[in-house]
Amino acid sequence: MRAALLLALALVGLAAPARAEHALHQRACGSPARDGYGAVDAACLNESPAAEWYWAYLDSGRDARDLDVHVEMGADYFGFAVKWGIDTHFDGWEACAEACKAYRPTRGAAGFQGLPCNSFAYCAAALCYSPGEPLGAHKQGNCWLKFTEGPGSPEVSQRGNLPQAYREAHADAPRTVHWVAGVLLPRDVEMREGTWGPRWAS
């Protein structure tokens, strides 16, 4: 699929920045959060524009450590975890971001082992709340490394203040989101506000 994607883009005369803008703002595989992550399609994600762009970026001689970090305080973005956060701890979101940059998938691996890290979530409070899970499941310093389609237009799990109805349904939830969300993008790709995911009020 990589060769076909690059050929198609070349045929329409898109420059490299335009290719990145196109690949990093779209989703081909749907929301990873639908059906409680039960419908995640590893083959689709491995062949997605975002994954194909990552390998083309490395093939061009560049390094993921040169990507820009875009951070949003008080937010969390959906993505498929390539490294489980409950077992991964750092002293700040900056170290979490560097771990995402340094993460190296296995090229051509089946399943989820071939997915790069292009997004992360860092718990910046004593406890962080996540939809569908009890308060206390995520503790300060937890760093989730994720792969997401469309990192330039992230699918938002939480942002800002939690809705009143949400807090009434989850009495132990805090007033505001305590996560720090981030994505990795090349300098020439615009970071957009993104869209709400399916579990925001669950």
C-alpha positions as CSV (number, residue, x, y, z in Angstrom):
1,M,0.0,0.0,0.0
2,R,2.9,2.4,0.7
3,A,4.1,2.4,-2.9
4,A,0.5,2.9,-4.2
5,L,-0.1,5.8,-1.8
6,L,3.2,7.6,-2.7
7,L,2.6,7.1,-6.4
8,A,-1.0,8.4,-6.2
9,L,0.2,11.5,-4.3
10,A,3.0,12.0,-6.9
11,L,0.6,11.8,-9.8
12,V,-1.5,14.6,-8.5
13,G,1.6,16.7,-8.0
14,L,1.5,17.2,-4.2
15,A,4.6,18.6,-2.6
16,A,6.1,16.9,0.5
17,P,4.4,19.3,3.0
18,A,1.0,18.8,1.3
19,R,1.5,15.0,1.5
20,A,2.1,15.2,5.3
21,E,-0.8,17.6,5.7
22,H,-3.1,15.1,3.9
23,A,-1.8,12.0,5.6
24,L,-1.8,13.4,9.2
25,H,-5.3,14.8,9.2
26,Q,-7.4,11.8,8.1
27,R,-8.7,8.6,9.5
28,A,-9.2,5.5,7.3
29,C,-9.9,3.0,10.1
30,G,-12.6,4.7,12.2
31,S,-12.5,5.5,15.9
32,P,-10.3,3.1,18.0
33,A,-12.6,3.8,20.9
34,R,-15.8,2.4,19.3
35,D,-17.0,-0.8,21.1
36,G,-14.6,-0.2,23.9
37,Y,-11.6,-0.7,21.6
38,G,-12.9,-4.1,20.6
39,A,-13.2,-3.3,16.9
40,V,-9.6,-2.0,16.4
41,D,-8.2,-3.3,13.1
42,A,-4.5,-3.8,13.3
43,A,-4.0,-4.4,9.6
44,C,-5.9,-1.3,8.7
45,L,-3.9,0.8,11.2
46,N,-0.6,-0.5,9.8
47,E,-1.7,0.5,6.3
48,S,-3.2,3.8,7.3
49,P,-2.0,7.1,5.9
50,A,-0.4,8.1,9.2
51,A,1.6,4.9,9.5
52,E,2.6,5.0,5.9
53,W,3.8,8.6,6.3
54,Y,5.9,7.6,9.4
55,W,7.9,5.0,7.4
56,A,8.2,7.3,4.4
57,Y,9.5,10.0,6.8
58,L,12.2,7.7,8.2
59,D,13.0,6.4,4.6
60,S,13.8,10.0,3.7
61,G,16.6,10.1,6.2
62,R,14.9,12.0,8.9
63,D,14.4,11.0,12.5
64,A,11.3,10.9,14.7
65,R,13.2,12.8,17.4
66,D,13.1,15.8,15.1
67,L,9.3,16.0,15.1
68,D,7.6,18.9,17.0
69,V,5.6,18.2,20.1
70,H,2.2,19.7,20.4
71,V,0.8,19.6,23.9
72,E,-2.6,20.4,25.4
73,M,-2.9,20.7,29.2
74,G,-6.1,19.3,30.6
75,A,-6.9,17.0,27.7
76,D,-6.6,13.4,26.5
77,Y,-6.7,12.1,23.0
78,F,-7.9,8.7,21.8
79,G,-5.3,6.3,20.3
80,F,-4.2,2.7,20.5
81,A,-1.6,2.1,23.2
82,V,1.7,0.9,21.8
83,K,3.2,1.0,25.4
84,W,1.0,0.5,28.4
85,G,0.9,3.5,30.7
86,I,0.1,1.9,34.0
87,D,3.6,0.3,34.0
88,T,5.4,3.4,32.5
89,H,6.3,6.3,34.8
90,F,8.1,9.6,34.2
91,D,8.5,12.8,36.3
92,G,7.0,15.1,33.7
93,W,5.2,15.2,30.4
94,E,8.4,16.3,28.7
95,A,10.0,12.9,29.4
96,C,6.8,11.2,28.2
97,A,7.0,13.1,25.0
98,E,10.7,12.1,24.5
99,A,9.8,8.5,25.1
100,C,7.2,8.7,22.3
101,K,9.8,10.2,20.0
102,A,12.3,7.4,20.9
103,Y,9.8,4.6,20.6
104,R,10.8,2.3,17.7
105,P,8.2,-0.2,16.2
106,T,9.2,-3.3,14.4
107,R,8.8,-2.6,10.7
108,G,6.6,-5.0,8.9
109,A,5.5,-6.7,12.1
110,A,2.0,-8.2,12.2
111,G,-0.5,-6.9,14.7
112,F,0.3,-3.8,16.7
113,Q,4.1,-4.3,17.0
114,G,4.6,-2.3,13.8
115,L,2.7,0.8,14.9
116,P,4.8,3.9,15.7
117,C,4.2,6.3,18.6
118,N,2.7,9.6,17.4
119,S,0.6,10.6,20.5
120,F,0.9,10.3,24.3
121,A,-1.1,10.9,27.4
122,Y,0.5,11.9,30.7
123,C,-1.2,11.9,34.2
124,A,-0.2,15.1,35.8
125,A,-2.2,14.8,39.0
126,A,-2.2,12.3,42.0
127,L,-5.0,10.5,40.2
128,C,-6.4,10.8,36.6
129,Y,-9.9,9.8,35.5
130,S,-10.6,8.0,32.3
131,P,-14.0,7.2,30.7
132,G,-15.2,3.7,31.6
133,E,-12.6,3.2,34.4
134,P,-12.7,3.9,38.2
135,L,-10.8,6.8,39.6
136,G,-7.4,5.6,40.8
137,A,-6.7,3.4,37.8
138,H,-4.2,6.0,36.6
139,K,-1.7,7.6,38.9
140,Q,0.7,10.6,38.6
141,G,3.5,9.9,36.3
142,N,1.7,7.3,34.1
143,C,2.7,7.8,30.5
144,W,0.7,6.2,27.7
145,L,2.4,6.0,24.3
146,K,-0.1,5.8,21.5
147,F,-0.6,5.5,17.8
148,T,-3.5,7.5,16.4
149,E,-4.7,8.2,12.9
150,G,-4.9,11.9,12.1
151,P,-2.6,13.2,14.9
152,G,-2.9,16.6,13.4
153,S,-6.7,16.5,14.0
154,P,-6.9,14.3,17.2
155,E,-9.9,12.5,18.3
156,V,-10.5,14.0,21.8
157,S,-11.4,11.8,24.7
158,Q,-11.4,14.6,27.4
159,R,-10.8,18.3,27.4
160,G,-11.2,21.1,29.9
161,N,-14.0,20.7,32.5
162,L,-15.8,17.4,32.7
163,P,-19.5,17.8,31.9
164,Q,-21.8,18.2,34.9
165,A,-23.8,15.2,33.9
166,Y,-20.6,13.2,33.6
167,R,-19.5,14.2,37.1
168,E,-23.0,13.4,38.5
169,A,-22.7,9.9,37.0
170,H,-19.2,9.5,38.4
171,A,-19.2,11.0,41.8
172,D,-15.5,10.5,42.3
173,A,-14.5,12.2,39.1
174,P,-12.6,15.6,39.4
175,R,-14.0,18.9,38.1
176,T,-11.3,19.2,35.4
177,V,-9.3,16.8,33.3
178,H,-5.9,16.1,34.8
179,W,-4.2,14.6,31.7
180,V,-1.7,16.2,29.4
181,A,-2.2,15.2,25.8
182,G,0.3,15.5,23.0
183,V,1.1,14.6,19.4
184,L,4.2,14.5,17.3
185,L,4.0,16.4,14.0
186,P,6.5,17.7,11.4
187,R,7.0,21.4,11.5
188,D,5.0,22.1,8.3
189,V,1.8,20.4,9.5
190,E,-0.9,22.5,11.2
191,M,-2.3,21.3,14.6
192,R,-6.1,21.5,14.6
193,E,-8.6,21.4,17.3
194,G,-9.8,17.8,16.5
195,T,-13.1,16.1,17.0
196,W,-14.9,14.6,20.0
197,G,-14.7,10.8,20.3
198,P,-17.5,8.4,21.2
199,R,-16.8,8.0,24.9
200,W,-16.6,11.6,26.1
201,A,-19.8,11.4,28.2
202,S,-19.7,7.7,29.0
